[in-house]
Amino acid sequence: MLLSALRIGAFAESALRTSAGPWKVVASFEKAAYLSHGSEVIVVTSRQVPPGPLYVTVDADRVFAEDGAALHFETGLLELGPHSVTIRSADVWTGVLPDPERLTAQRAMIMTALAPVANQSALAAAPYSRPANEGMERLQQRDFDGIARSIVGLGPGFTPAGDDALAGLLLTTVASGRLAPGDWFIDLETARRTSLMSLAFVRCAAAGQAIAAVHDVLMAGAAGEAKACRAACAELASVGGTSGADIAFGMWAGLQTL
């Protein structure tokens, strides 16, 4: 059966263009299959999943892929188990960032909207709150290496809570103009403490790209649209089992230091 990709995140498009495969399925869920090739990661998702930098969104309600399966990408066609996915007509998606000055001016309103979501993070309570808060305090000195050492691999979740929080913090810091996209990379020793999937999302965030809900929160907030910002925060809260709340925790901490 031939499926069409509706859109493809910029990082996924680049990874597929430079790495034909084979791509191995490392985790599979009803609406998303995580694939890796070397250090690269892409996520094939159903049309019900909002865009992201690593996502290939297919025109289907569910994604079928067996863990450990080896998949191949050739000339615009991704062989995905019983299905083939063509990406030739897919739109390339890139998350938009707000004007840094407007973001800074509206930070109090955005933090208020984010707070109920961030408070749901495992990092907001013992036993994770102390190392998480100690790590976030290093942002004042822009010590991203120290932050990463404090929180990478910390807490529960398919992608650990600390990794998601680091991604939220990095994205917000890039959006505010305090970190240039691609100027920071996680060191190898810290990277070994977590998974390729987490590292891929952290790498995207350091380049100024995250899942759509994160960009929606910041864009609506910077525009002063409080209702739309709260709605985007609610959408963020629904991401994964805990990831949305953990990302919000990092975003809130990043805004706090503006």
N, C-alpha and C positions, 0 to 999 in steps of 0.2 A: 504494500500500500504506500502510495506516495503522499507525503504531507508537505505542506508549504510552511516555511518560517515566516512569521509576520514581521518580526523585527529581530535585530541582533545587536547586542551591546558592543560598543566600540572595542573593548578589550577582547571580547570573544571573537569578533571579526578579525582582529589582528592575529590572535592566537591560531585560528583556523587557517588563515592565509599563509602563515609561516610554518605551521606544523601539520602535515597531512595525517600523521598518526603512526601507529594505531592509538586511538584514545580508549582508555580503560574506564569502565564504570566503577567508581569507588563507593558510591552510595546512591540508592534509588528510593524515591518516595512516589506517592500517587501523582503528584503534580510537578515533580522535579527529579532529574537524574544528574548527578555530579560526575563529570568525566575529567580525567587527567592524562596528560602526556608530558613526561619529564616534569618540569616545574610549573607547567601551564595547567590551568583549570578552566573549564567552561561548564555551564549549567543549562541543560535543555529543559525548558519549562512548558507547562500548558498555557493556553491563552488566558487562563484565569489569574496568572501570576503577573503583577506589574513589572515594568522594565527594570533592568539592572545592567551594569557594565559587562558582566560575565554571562549574561543570559541570552540563549537562543530560544525565542518564544515561538512555539509551533501552533498551528491551527488545529488544536485538539484539546479535549477536556482533561485527558489523562496522558501521562508519559509512561511508556512501557520500556523497561530496560532491566536486564538481569545484572546483579552485582558481579563484577569480575569479567563481564563481557568485553571483548575487544572490538571497538568500532573504528570505522575508517572514514576519512573525509577526502573526497576526490572531486575536483572541478565543480564545486558548488553543491555537492551532494553528500549528506551525512548518513551513513548506513547505521540505523538504530534498531537492531534486532529485527522484528518482523516489518519494520517500517523503514522507508527512506525519506530523508528530510532534505528538500531543496532550499537553499538560502539565496538563490540567484536574485529573487525579487524582494528580498527582505530589506526593510528600512534599517539603516544603522542608527542606533539610539545613543545619544550622549546627554548626560545630565547637565542642566544649566545651573550656573552659580549666580548669586545676586551681586549687586554692587556692594563692595565691602563697607563703604561709609553708611549706606542705608541699613545694612545688616547690623552694624555697630549701634546705630541710632535706635534700632528697634529691639535690642537684645533683651531688655527687661520683659517685654511682651512675649517674646519667643520663649524665654526661660519659664515664664508663668504657664504657657501652653504645654511645654515639655515636662514640667515637674511631675504631674500625676503619672505620666508614663515612666519617667526615669525612676520614680520611687518604687516601681514594680520590679526593678532589676535586682538580681541576687546580690549585686555589688553594693546595694544600699543598706544591707543588713549584715550582721555577724554571720559567719566568720570572715566574710570577704570585704566588709566595708573599710576596715583599717588599712590593709595593703592597697586597696583601690584608691582611697582618699590620699594616702601618702604618695602614690604614683601620680595622681592628678595634680598635686601641689607642685610637682616639678615643671609643670607647664609655665609657671611664672618665669623660670629660667630657660624656657624652651629646650629643656633637657628631654628630648623625645626618646633617646636611648634609655635613660633612667625610667621613664614612664613605661616603656615596653618591658623592661626587666621586671618591673613591679607587677604588671597585670597580665602579660601574655600567658595564656594557659590557665588563668585564674577562673574558678567558678564552673558552674554546670553549663550544659548545652552542647548541641551537635558542633557548633562553633562556640568555644568557651566564652563566657560572659565578658571576661577581660579583653579578649580579642575584638569582640563586637564593640565594646566601649572605646578601645583604641581607634577603631575605624571611625566611629562617630566623632571622636575628638579631632582626629587628623583632618577629616573632611571639613569640619567647622573651622579649624585653624587655617586651612587653605582658603576657604570661602571668605574669611575675614582679612585675608591678605598678609597674615603673619608668617605663612610658610608658602614658598613657591611650589607649584605642582612638580612632583618628582625630585624635590631637593633632599628628601629623607628616605633612607632605606633601612629596614630592620637588619641588625647584625646576625650573622650565621648562628652564633651560640644561642641567642634568644629564639631565633626561628625554629631551632630544633625542638623547642618545648611545645610546639603546637602542630596542627595539620596543614597540608597544602591548601585545603579549602579556606581555612582562616587566613593564611598568609596571602592568598590571592585577593581576598576582600580588603585586607589591610593595605596591600600594594595599590589597589584601585583608589582607596580613600586618600592615600598620600599623593595621588595624582589628581585629586579633585573629583573623583567619580564614586558614586554609591548607588544604592537602590533608589528607585524613583521617589519613594515617600520621604527620604531624607532631603532631597532637593526641593520637594514640594513644601516641606516645613520651612526651609530657609527662604525660598522665593516668596511664599505668601507672607511670612513674617517680615521680611525686608520691605515688602510693599505696604506694610501696615494693615494687612487684612487679617484681623484677629480671628474672625470666624473661620476663614479658610485655613489659617494656621492651625487652629484647634482640630479641624477636620483632618488635616494632614497628619497631625500627631496621633489621632485615633487610628488612622490607616497604618502608621508606623507601629503602633502597639500590637497590631494584628499579625505582624511579620514573624514567622516561625513560632516555636514554642516560647522562647524568651528573647530572641535576638533583637526584636524591635525595642523592648524596654532597655536592653543593655546598650544598644546604639544611642538611645535617647539619653542615657546616663552620661555617655561620653560627650554628646553634643552639649548637654547642659553644663558640664564642667568646662568645655571649651569656651562657651559664651560667658561663663562667670568671670573668666580672666580677661575679657575684653576691656 
